[in-house]
């Protein structure tokens, strides 16, 4: 994976991960918005983990 592509993918993942993490502080529990925020946080976390894994595997 090219370094620029890896950086762009990581930034895209952080663009989704960080705001959803902040939103968890303000969204009331038990609402649909909370569930969507948790799902978004989980999926973006998986995406970031996949990007980091792909970059590390390509470095070898």
CHARMM internal coordinates of N, CA and C (Angstrom, degrees):
IC EDIT
DIST 1 N 1 CA 1.4482
DIST 1 CA 1 C 1.5245
ANGL 1 N 1 CA 1 C 107.84
DIST 1 C 2 N 1.3009
ANGL 1 CA 1 C 2 N 116.46
DIHE 1 N 1 CA 1 C 2 N 131.09
DIST 2 N 2 CA 1.4521
ANGL 1 C 2 N 2 CA 121.99
DIHE 1 CA 1 C 2 N 2 CA 178.52
DIST 2 CA 2 C 1.5257
ANGL 2 N 2 CA 2 C 109.54
DIHE 1 C 2 N 2 CA 2 C -64.20
DIST 2 C 3 N 1.3345
ANGL 2 CA 2 C 3 N 116.69
DIHE 2 N 2 CA 2 C 3 N 147.84
DIST 3 N 3 CA 1.4649
ANGL 2 C 3 N 3 CA 120.86
DIHE 2 CA 2 C 3 N 3 CA -177.71
DIST 3 CA 3 C 1.5236
ANGL 3 N 3 CA 3 C 111.67
DIHE 2 C 3 N 3 CA 3 C -61.59
DIST 3 C 4 N 1.3121
ANGL 3 CA 3 C 4 N 117.01
DIHE 3 N 3 CA 3 C 4 N -39.23
DIST 4 N 4 CA 1.4695
ANGL 3 C 4 N 4 CA 120.31
DIHE 3 CA 3 C 4 N 4 CA 179.84
DIST 4 CA 4 C 1.5248
ANGL 4 N 4 CA 4 C 111.48
DIHE 3 C 4 N 4 CA 4 C -66.11
DIST 4 C 5 N 1.3117
ANGL 4 CA 4 C 5 N 116.94
DIHE 4 N 4 CA 4 C 5 N -39.21
DIST 5 N 5 CA 1.4663
ANGL 4 C 5 N 5 CA 120.68
DIHE 4 CA 4 C 5 N 5 CA 178.89
DIST 5 CA 5 C 1.5273
ANGL 5 N 5 CA 5 C 109.68
DIHE 4 C 5 N 5 CA 5 C -66.42
DIST 5 C 6 N 1.3136
ANGL 5 CA 5 C 6 N 117.03
DIHE 5 N 5 CA 5 C 6 N -41.44
DIST 6 N 6 CA 1.4598
ANGL 5 C 6 N 6 CA 121.03
DIHE 5 CA 5 C 6 N 6 CA 178.16
DIST 6 CA 6 C 1.5150
ANGL 6 N 6 CA 6 C 112.04
DIHE 5 C 6 N 6 CA 6 C -62.81
DIST 6 C 7 N 1.3350
ANGL 6 CA 6 C 7 N 116.16
DIHE 6 N 6 CA 6 C 7 N -43.71
DIST 7 N 7 CA 1.4664
ANGL 6 C 7 N 7 CA 120.15
DIHE 6 CA 6 C 7 N 7 CA 177.66
DIST 7 CA 7 C 1.5172
ANGL 7 N 7 CA 7 C 111.80
DIHE 6 C 7 N 7 CA 7 C -63.48
DIST 7 C 8 N 1.3187
ANGL 7 CA 7 C 8 N 116.55
DIHE 7 N 7 CA 7 C 8 N -42.72
DIST 8 N 8 CA 1.4667
ANGL 7 C 8 N 8 CA 120.52
DIHE 7 CA 7 C 8 N 8 CA 179.96
DIST 8 CA 8 C 1.5245
ANGL 8 N 8 CA 8 C 110.84
DIHE 7 C 8 N 8 CA 8 C -64.53
DIST 8 C 9 N 1.3229
ANGL 8 CA 8 C 9 N 117.26
DIHE 8 N 8 CA 8 C 9 N -42.05
DIST 9 N 9 CA 1.4618
ANGL 8 C 9 N 9 CA 120.73
DIHE 8 CA 8 C 9 N 9 CA 179.17
DIST 9 CA 9 C 1.5260
ANGL 9 N 9 CA 9 C 110.81
DIHE 8 C 9 N 9 CA 9 C -65.34
DIST 9 C 10 N 1.3273
ANGL 9 CA 9 C 10 N 116.97
DIHE 9 N 9 CA 9 C 10 N -39.87
DIST 10 N 10 CA 1.4613
ANGL 9 C 10 N 10 CA 120.55
DIHE 9 CA 9 C 10 N 10 CA 178.96
DIST 10 CA 10 C 1.5248
ANGL 10 N 10 CA 10 C 110.94
DIHE 9 C 10 N 10 CA 10 C -66.20
DIST 10 C 11 N 1.3163
ANGL 10 CA 10 C 11 N 116.89
DIHE 10 N 10 CA 10 C 11 N -42.99
DIST 11 N 11 CA 1.4698
ANGL 10 C 11 N 11 CA 120.34
DIHE 10 CA 10 C 11 N 11 CA 178.59
DIST 11 CA 11 C 1.5178
ANGL 11 N 11 CA 11 C 111.46
DIHE 10 C 11 N 11 CA 11 C -63.85
DIST 11 C 12 N 1.3211
ANGL 11 CA 11 C 12 N 117.12
DIHE 11 N 11 CA 11 C 12 N -38.86
DIST 12 N 12 CA 1.4601
ANGL 11 C 12 N 12 CA 120.59
DIHE 11 CA 11 C 12 N 12 CA 177.53
DIST 12 CA 12 C 1.5280
ANGL 12 N 12 CA 12 C 110.49
DIHE 11 C 12 N 12 CA 12 C -63.14
DIST 12 C 13 N 1.3136
ANGL 12 CA 12 C 13 N 116.37
DIHE 12 N 12 CA 12 C 13 N -42.47
DIST 13 N 13 CA 1.4586
ANGL 12 C 13 N 13 CA 119.97
DIHE 12 CA 12 C 13 N 13 CA 177.71
DIST 13 CA 13 C 1.5189
ANGL 13 N 13 CA 13 C 112.64
DIHE 12 C 13 N 13 CA 13 C -63.97
DIST 13 C 14 N 1.3318
ANGL 13 CA 13 C 14 N 116.59
DIHE 13 N 13 CA 13 C 14 N -40.95
DIST 14 N 14 CA 1.4596
ANGL 13 C 14 N 14 CA 120.15
DIHE 13 CA 13 C 14 N 14 CA 178.58
DIST 14 CA 14 C 1.5218
ANGL 14 N 14 CA 14 C 111.66
DIHE 13 C 14 N 14 CA 14 C -68.72
DIST 14 C 15 N 1.3291
ANGL 14 CA 14 C 15 N 116.77
DIHE 14 N 14 CA 14 C 15 N -30.95
DIST 15 N 15 CA 1.4609
ANGL 14 C 15 N 15 CA 121.27
DIHE 14 CA 14 C 15 N 15 CA 178.14
DIST 15 CA 15 C 1.5249
ANGL 15 N 15 CA 15 C 111.00
DIHE 14 C 15 N 15 CA 15 C -63.16
DIST 15 C 16 N 1.3017
ANGL 15 CA 15 C 16 N 117.51
DIHE 15 N 15 CA 15 C 16 N -28.11
DIST 16 N 16 CA 1.4629
ANGL 15 C 16 N 16 CA 121.67
DIHE 15 CA 15 C 16 N 16 CA 178.40
DIST 16 CA 16 C 1.5327
ANGL 16 N 16 CA 16 C 110.83
DIHE 15 C 16 N 16 CA 16 C -93.98
DIST 16 C 17 N 1.3309
ANGL 16 CA 16 C 17 N 117.29
DIHE 16 N 16 CA 16 C 17 N -38.11
DIST 17 N 17 CA 1.4624
ANGL 16 C 17 N 17 CA 121.99
DIHE 16 CA 16 C 17 N 17 CA -174.79
DIST 17 CA 17 C 1.5287
ANGL 17 N 17 CA 17 C 112.92
DIHE 16 C 17 N 17 CA 17 C -68.25
DIST 17 C 18 N 1.3243
ANGL 17 CA 17 C 18 N 117.52
DIHE 17 N 17 CA 17 C 18 N -50.29
DIST 18 N 18 CA 1.4634
ANGL 17 C 18 N 18 CA 120.53
DIHE 17 CA 17 C 18 N 18 CA -174.80
DIST 18 CA 18 C 1.5268
ANGL 18 N 18 CA 18 C 113.88
DIHE 17 C 18 N 18 CA 18 C -64.23
DIST 18 C 19 N 1.3388
ANGL 18 CA 18 C 19 N 119.89
DIHE 18 N 18 CA 18 C 19 N -47.14
DIST 19 N 19 CA 1.4715
ANGL 18 C 19 N 19 CA 117.76
DIHE 18 CA 18 C 19 N 19 CA 177.64
DIST 19 CA 19 C 1.5267
ANGL 19 N 19 CA 19 C 113.35
DIHE 18 C 19 N 19 CA 19 C -62.48
DIST 19 C 20 N 1.3242
ANGL 19 CA 19 C 20 N 117.56
DIHE 19 N 19 CA 19 C 20 N -35.78
DIST 20 N 20 CA 1.4637
ANGL 19 C 20 N 20 CA 118.27
DIHE 19 CA 19 C 20 N 20 CA 178.60
DIST 20 CA 20 C 1.5253
ANGL 20 N 20 CA 20 C 110.73
DIHE 19 C 20 N 20 CA 20 C -69.14
DIST 20 C 21 N 1.3260
ANGL 20 CA 20 C 21 N 117.03
DIHE 20 N 20 CA 20 C 21 N -31.33
DIST 21 N 21 CA 1.4610
ANGL 20 C 21 N 21 CA 120.47
DIHE 20 CA 20 C 21 N 21 CA 175.96
DIST 21 CA 21 C 1.5280
ANGL 21 N 21 CA 21 C 110.61
DIHE 20 C 21 N 21 CA 21 C -66.54
DIST 21 C 22 N 1.3206
ANGL 21 CA 21 C 22 N 116.89
DIHE 21 N 21 CA 21 C 22 N -41.96
DIST 22 N 22 CA 1.4661
ANGL 21 C 22 N 22 CA 121.25
DIHE 21 CA 21 C 22 N 22 CA 178.08
DIST 22 CA 22 C 1.5260
ANGL 22 N 22 CA 22 C 110.66
DIHE 21 C 22 N 22 CA 22 C -67.68
DIST 22 C 23 N 1.3210
ANGL 22 CA 22 C 23 N 116.93
DIHE 22 N 22 CA 22 C 23 N -39.59
DIST 23 N 23 CA 1.4644
ANGL 22 C 23 N 23 CA 120.60
DIHE 22 CA 22 C 23 N 23 CA -179.87
DIST 23 CA 23 C 1.5271
ANGL 23 N 23 CA 23 C 112.53
DIHE 22 C 23 N 23 CA 23 C -61.27
DIST 23 C 24 N 1.3246
ANGL 23 CA 23 C 24 N 117.35
DIHE 23 N 23 CA 23 C 24 N -29.48
DIST 24 N 24 CA 1.4624
ANGL 23 C 24 N 24 CA 119.99
DIHE 23 CA 23 C 24 N 24 CA 179.65
DIST 24 CA 24 C 1.5272
ANGL 24 N 24 CA 24 C 111.91
DIHE 23 C 24 N 24 CA 24 C -60.24
DIST 24 C 25 N 1.3291
ANGL 24 CA 24 C 25 N 116.73
DIHE 24 N 24 CA 24 C 25 N -26.13
DIST 25 N 25 CA 1.4591
ANGL 24 C 25 N 25 CA 120.22
DIHE 24 CA 24 C 25 N 25 CA 179.96
DIST 25 CA 25 C 1.5234
ANGL 25 N 25 CA 25 C 112.43
DIHE 24 C 25 N 25 CA 25 C -73.96
DIST 25 C 26 N 1.3275
ANGL 25 CA 25 C 26 N 117.49
DIHE 25 N 25 CA 25 C 26 N -24.95
DIST 26 N 26 CA 1.4575
ANGL 25 C 26 N 26 CA 121.49
DIHE 25 CA 25 C 26 N 26 CA -171.80
DIST 26 CA 26 C 1.5268
ANGL 26 N 26 CA 26 C 114.83
DIHE 25 C 26 N 26 CA 26 C -110.47
DIST 26 C 27 N 1.3033
ANGL 26 CA 26 C 27 N 118.08
DIHE 26 N 26 CA 26 C 27 N -19.65
DIST 27 N 27 CA 1.4656
ANGL 26 C 27 N 27 CA 121.08
DIHE 26 CA 26 C 27 N 27 CA -177.08
DIST 27 CA 27 C 1.5258
ANGL 27 N 27 CA 27 C 108.51
DIHE 26 C 27 N 27 CA 27 C -84.12
DIST 27 C 28 N 1.3390
ANGL 27 CA 27 C 28 N 117.54
DIHE 27 N 27 CA 27 C 28 N 130.10
DIST 28 N 28 CA 1.4718
ANGL 27 C 28 N 28 CA 119.81
DIHE 27 CA 27 C 28 N 28 CA -179.93
DIST 28 CA 28 C 1.5333
ANGL 28 N 28 CA 28 C 112.13
DIHE 27 C 28 N 28 CA 28 C -66.98
DIST 28 C 29 N 1.3234
ANGL 28 CA 28 C 29 N 115.15
DIHE 28 N 28 CA 28 C 29 N 139.12
DIST 29 N 29 CA 1.4687
ANGL 28 C 29 N 29 CA 120.48
DIHE 28 CA 28 C 29 N 29 CA 177.65
DIST 29 CA 29 C 1.5148
ANGL 29 N 29 CA 29 C 110.36
DIHE 28 C 29 N 29 CA 29 C -65.51
DIST 29 C 30 N 1.3152
ANGL 29 CA 29 C 30 N 115.31
DIHE 29 N 29 CA 29 C 30 N 150.94
DIST 30 N 30 CA 1.4513
ANGL 29 C 30 N 30 CA 120.48
DIHE 29 CA 29 C 30 N 30 CA 177.16
DIST 30 CA 30 C 1.5132
ANGL 30 N 30 CA 30 C 114.32
DIHE 29 C 30 N 30 CA 30 C 84.85
DIST 30 C 31 N 1.3336
ANGL 30 CA 30 C 31 N 116.93
DIHE 30 N 30 CA 30 C 31 N 5.90
DIST 31 N 31 CA 1.4633
ANGL 30 C 31 N 31 CA 119.97
DIHE 30 CA 30 C 31 N 31 CA 178.45
DIST 31 CA 31 C 1.5235
ANGL 31 N 31 CA 31 C 109.41
DIHE 30 C 31 N 31 CA 31 C -106.32
DIST 31 C 32 N 1.3090
ANGL 31 CA 31 C 32 N 115.10
DIHE 31 N 31 CA 31 C 32 N 164.59
DIST 32 N 32 CA 1.4661
ANGL 31 C 32 N 32 CA 120.30
DIHE 31 CA 31 C 32 N 32 CA 178.16
DIST 32 CA 32 C 1.5255
ANGL 32 N 32 CA 32 C 110.70
DIHE 31 C 32 N 32 CA 32 C -64.96
DIST 32 C 33 N 1.3224
ANGL 32 CA 32 C 33 N 116.94
DIHE 32 N 32 CA 32 C 33 N -35.09
DIST 33 N 33 CA 1.4626
ANGL 32 C 33 N 33 CA 120.52
DIHE 32 CA 32 C 33 N 33 CA 178.90
DIST 33 CA 33 C 1.5242
ANGL 33 N 33 CA 33 C 111.26
DIHE 32 C 33 N 33 CA 33 C -62.14
DIST 33 C 34 N 1.3306
ANGL 33 CA 33 C 34 N 116.56
DIHE 33 N 33 CA 33 C 34 N -37.65
DIST 34 N 34 CA 1.4596
ANGL 33 C 34 N 34 CA 120.44
DIHE 33 CA 33 C 34 N 34 CA 179.04
DIST 34 CA 34 C 1.5233
ANGL 34 N 34 CA 34 C 110.70
DIHE 33 C 34 N 34 CA 34 C -64.94
DIST 34 C 35 N 1.3180
ANGL 34 CA 34 C 35 N 116.31
DIHE 34 N 34 CA 34 C 35 N -43.58
DIST 35 N 35 CA 1.4695
ANGL 34 C 35 N 35 CA 120.49
DIHE 34 CA 34 C 35 N 35 CA -179.96
DIST 35 CA 35 C 1.5243
ANGL 35 N 35 CA 35 C 110.26
DIHE 34 C 35 N 35 CA 35 C -63.32
DIST 35 C 36 N 1.3214
ANGL 35 CA 35 C 36 N 117.12
DIHE 35 N 35 CA 35 C 36 N -44.26
DIST 36 N 36 CA 1.4642
ANGL 35 C 36 N 36 CA 120.86
DIHE 35 CA 35 C 36 N 36 CA 179.41
DIST 36 CA 36 C 1.5237
ANGL 36 N 36 CA 36 C 110.65
DIHE 35 C 36 N 36 CA 36 C -63.58
DIST 36 C 37 N 1.3276
ANGL 36 CA 36 C 37 N 117.02
DIHE 36 N 36 CA 36 C 37 N -39.35
DIST 37 N 37 CA 1.4606
ANGL 36 C 37 N 37 CA 120.75
DIHE 36 CA 36 C 37 N 37 CA 178.75
DIST 37 CA 37 C 1.5210
ANGL 37 N 37 CA 37 C 111.15
DIHE 36 C 37 N 37 CA 37 C -65.23
DIST 37 C 38 N 1.3205
ANGL 37 CA 37 C 38 N 117.44
DIHE 37 N 37 CA 37 C 38 N -41.44
DIST 38 N 38 CA 1.4681
ANGL 37 C 38 N 38 CA 120.99
DIHE 37 CA 37 C 38 N 38 CA 178.73
DIST 38 CA 38 C 1.5280
ANGL 38 N 38 CA 38 C 110.46
DIHE 37 C 38 N 38 CA 38 C -65.34
DIST 38 C 39 N 1.3208
ANGL 38 CA 38 C 39 N 117.07
DIHE 38 N 38 CA 38 C 39 N -42.49
DIST 39 N 39 CA 1.4697
ANGL 38 C 39 N 39 CA 120.64
DIHE 38 CA 38 C 39 N 39 CA 178.41
DIST 39 CA 39 C 1.5285
ANGL 39 N 39 CA 39 C 110.11
DIHE 38 C 39 N 39 CA 39 C -63.67
DIST 39 C 40 N 1.3294
ANGL 39 CA 39 C 40 N 116.85
DIHE 39 N 39 CA 39 C 40 N -42.83
DIST 40 N 40 CA 1.4628
ANGL 39 C 40 N 40 CA 120.89
DIHE 39 CA 39 C 40 N 40 CA 178.47
DIST 40 CA 40 C 1.5170
ANGL 40 N 40 CA 40 C 110.97
DIHE 39 C 40 N 40 CA 40 C -62.49
DIST 40 C 41 N 1.3174
ANGL 40 CA 40 C 41 N 116.50
DIHE 40 N 40 CA 40 C 41 N -42.10
DIST 41 N 41 CA 1.4605
ANGL 40 C 41 N 41 CA 120.91
DIHE 40 CA 40 C 41 N 41 CA 178.20
DIST 41 CA 41 C 1.5298
ANGL 41 N 41 CA 41 C 110.71
DIHE 40 C 41 N 41 CA 41 C -62.30
DIST 41 C 42 N 1.3149
ANGL 41 CA 41 C 42 N 116.93
DIHE 41 N 41 CA 41 C 42 N -43.85
DIST 42 N 42 CA 1.4601
ANGL 41 C 42 N 42 CA 120.51
DIHE 41 CA 41 C 42 N 42 CA 179.58
DIST 42 CA 42 C 1.5190
ANGL 42 N 42 CA 42 C 113.12
DIHE 41 C 42 N 42 CA 42 C -65.03
DIST 42 C 43 N 1.3262
ANGL 42 CA 42 C 43 N 116.12
DIHE 42 N 42 CA 42 C 43 N -45.13
DIST 43 N 43 CA 1.4701
ANGL 42 C 43 N 43 CA 119.47
DIHE 42 CA 42 C 43 N 43 CA -179.63
DIST 43 CA 43 C 1.5249
ANGL 43 N 43 CA 43 C 111.87
DIHE 42 C 43 N 43 CA 43 C -66.60
DIST 43 C 44 N 1.3220
ANGL 43 CA 43 C 44 N 116.95
DIHE 43 N 43 CA 43 C 44 N -39.90
DIST 44 N 44 CA 1.4614
ANGL 43 C 44 N 44 CA 118.59
DIHE 43 CA 43 C 44 N 44 CA 178.96
DIST 44 CA 44 C 1.5233
ANGL 44 N 44 CA 44 C 110.55
DIHE 43 C 44 N 44 CA 44 C -70.16
DIST 44 C 45 N 1.3237
ANGL 44 CA 44 C 45 N 117.62
DIHE 44 N 44 CA 44 C 45 N -31.85
DIST 45 N 45 CA 1.4614
ANGL 44 C 45 N 45 CA 120.26
DIHE 44 CA 44 C 45 N 45 CA 174.59
DIST 45 CA 45 C 1.5193
ANGL 45 N 45 CA 45 C 111.87
DIHE 44 C 45 N 45 CA 45 C -65.22
DIST 45 C 46 N 1.3270
ANGL 45 CA 45 C 46 N 116.61
DIHE 45 N 45 CA 45 C 46 N -41.63
DIST 46 N 46 CA 1.4690
ANGL 45 C 46 N 46 CA 120.39
DIHE 45 CA 45 C 46 N 46 CA 175.48
DIST 46 CA 46 C 1.5256
ANGL 46 N 46 CA 46 C 111.39
DIHE 45 C 46 N 46 CA 46 C -63.54
DIST 46 C 47 N 1.3299
ANGL 46 CA 46 C 47 N 116.36
DIHE 46 N 46 CA 46 C 47 N -40.51
DIST 47 N 47 CA 1.4624
ANGL 46 C 47 N 47 CA 121.03
DIHE 46 CA 46 C 47 N 47 CA 178.60
DIST 47 CA 47 C 1.5291
ANGL 47 N 47 CA 47 C 110.12
DIHE 46 C 47 N 47 CA 47 C -62.22
DIST 47 C 48 N 1.3353
ANGL 47 CA 47 C 48 N 116.84
DIHE 47 N 47 CA 47 C 48 N -45.12
DIST 48 N 48 CA 1.4633
ANGL 47 C 48 N 48 CA 119.94
DIHE 47 CA 47 C 48 N 48 CA 179.24
DIST 48 CA 48 C 1.5250
ANGL 48 N 48 CA 48 C 111.38
DIHE 47 C 48 N 48 CA 48 C -63.68
DIST 48 C 49 N 1.3159
ANGL 48 CA 48 C 49 N 117.02
DIHE 48 N 48 CA 48 C 49 N -39.89
DIST 49 N 49 CA 1.4630
ANGL 48 C 49 N 49 CA 120.08
DIHE 48 CA 48 C 49 N 49 CA 178.03
DIST 49 CA 49 C 1.5255
ANGL 49 N 49 CA 49 C 110.93
DIHE 48 C 49 N 49 CA 49 C -63.67
DIST 49 C 50 N 1.3293
ANGL 49 CA 49 C 50 N 117.00
DIHE 49 N 49 CA 49 C 50 N -39.78
DIST 50 N 50 CA 1.4657
ANGL 49 C 50 N 50 CA 120.65
DIHE 49 CA 49 C 50 N 50 CA 178.33
DIST 50 CA 50 C 1.5246
ANGL 50 N 50 CA 50 C 111.16
DIHE 49 C 50 N 50 CA 50 C -66.24
DIST 50 C 51 N 1.3261
ANGL 50 CA 50 C 51 N 117.06
DIHE 50 N 50 CA 50 C 51 N -38.87
DIST 51 N 51 CA 1.4688
ANGL 50 C 51 N 51 CA 120.39
DIHE 50 CA 50 C 51 N 51 CA 178.83
DIST 51 CA 51 C 1.5219
ANGL 51 N 51 CA 51 C 110.16
DIHE 50 C 51 N 51 CA 51 C -65.34
DIST 51 C 52 N 1.3256
ANGL 51 CA 51 C 52 N 116.74
DIHE 51 N 51 CA 51 C 52 N -46.09
DIST 52 N 52 CA 1.4662
ANGL 51 C 52 N 52 CA 120.10
DIHE 51 CA 51 C 52 N 52 CA 179.76
DIST 52 CA 52 C 1.5228
ANGL 52 N 52 CA 52 C 110.43
DIHE 51 C 52 N 52 CA 52 C -62.32
DIST 52 C 53 N 1.3206
ANGL 52 CA 52 C 53 N 117.36
DIHE 52 N 52 CA 52 C 53 N -42.60
DIST 53 N 53 CA 1.4643
ANGL 52 C 53 N 53 CA 121.08
DIHE 52 CA 52 C 53 N 53 CA 178.61
DIST 53 CA 53 C 1.5245
ANGL 53 N 53 CA 53 C 111.26
DIHE 52 C 53 N 53 CA 53 C -63.30
DIST 53 C 54 N 1.3252
ANGL 53 CA 53 C 54 N 117.00
DIHE 53 N 53 CA 53 C 54 N -43.06
DIST 54 N 54 CA 1.4632
ANGL 53 C 54 N 54 CA 120.53
DIHE 53 CA 53 C 54 N 54 CA 179.87
DIST 54 CA 54 C 1.5231
ANGL 54 N 54 CA 54 C 111.32
DIHE 53 C 54 N 54 CA 54 C -64.29
DIST 54 C 55 N 1.3205
ANGL 54 CA 54 C 55 N 117.00
DIHE 54 N 54 CA 54 C 55 N -41.06
DIST 55 N 55 CA 1.4676
ANGL 54 C 55 N 55 CA 120.13
DIHE 54 CA 54 C 55 N 55 CA 179.57
DIST 55 CA 55 C 1.5210
ANGL 55 N 55 CA 55 C 110.17
DIHE 54 C 55 N 55 CA 55 C -65.63
DIST 55 C 56 N 1.3206
ANGL 55 CA 55 C 56 N 116.87
DIHE 55 N 55 CA 55 C 56 N -42.79
DIST 56 N 56 CA 1.4713
ANGL 55 C 56 N 56 CA 119.38
DIHE 55 CA 55 C 56 N 56 CA 179.66
DIST 56 CA 56 C 1.5253
ANGL 56 N 56 CA 56 C 112.17
DIHE 55 C 56 N 56 CA 56 C -65.53
DIST 56 C 57 N 1.3226
ANGL 56 CA 56 C 57 N 116.99
DIHE 56 N 56 CA 56 C 57 N -38.62
DIST 57 N 57 CA 1.4636
ANGL 56 C 57 N 57 CA 119.70
DIHE 56 CA 56 C 57 N 57 CA 179.08
DIST 57 CA 57 C 1.5240
ANGL 57 N 57 CA 57 C 111.82
DIHE 56 C 57 N 57 CA 57 C -69.20
DIST 57 C 58 N 1.3146
ANGL 57 CA 57 C 58 N 117.30
DIHE 57 N 57 CA 57 C 58 N -34.08
DIST 58 N 58 CA 1.4632
ANGL 57 C 58 N 58 CA 120.89
DIHE 57 CA 57 C 58 N 58 CA -179.58
DIST 58 CA 58 C 1.5237
ANGL 58 N 58 CA 58 C 112.28
DIHE 57 C 58 N 58 CA 58 C -75.21
DIST 58 C 59 N 1.3226
ANGL 58 CA 58 C 59 N 117.85
DIHE 58 N 58 CA 58 C 59 N -21.01
DIST 59 N 59 CA 1.4644
ANGL 58 C 59 N 59 CA 120.84
DIHE 58 CA 58 C 59 N 59 CA 179.61
DIST 59 CA 59 C 1.5225
ANGL 59 N 59 CA 59 C 111.63
DIHE 58 C 59 N 59 CA 59 C -71.63
DIST 59 C 60 N 1.3223
ANGL 59 CA 59 C 60 N 117.14
DIHE 59 N 59 CA 59 C 60 N -22.82
DIST 60 N 60 CA 1.4704
ANGL 59 C 60 N 60 CA 120.56
DIHE 59 CA 59 C 60 N 60 CA -177.65
DIST 60 CA 60 C 1.4889
ANGL 60 N 60 CA 60 C 112.13
DIHE 59 C 60 N 60 CA 60 C -77.31
END
COOR INIT
IC SEED 1 N 1 CA 1 C
IC BUILD
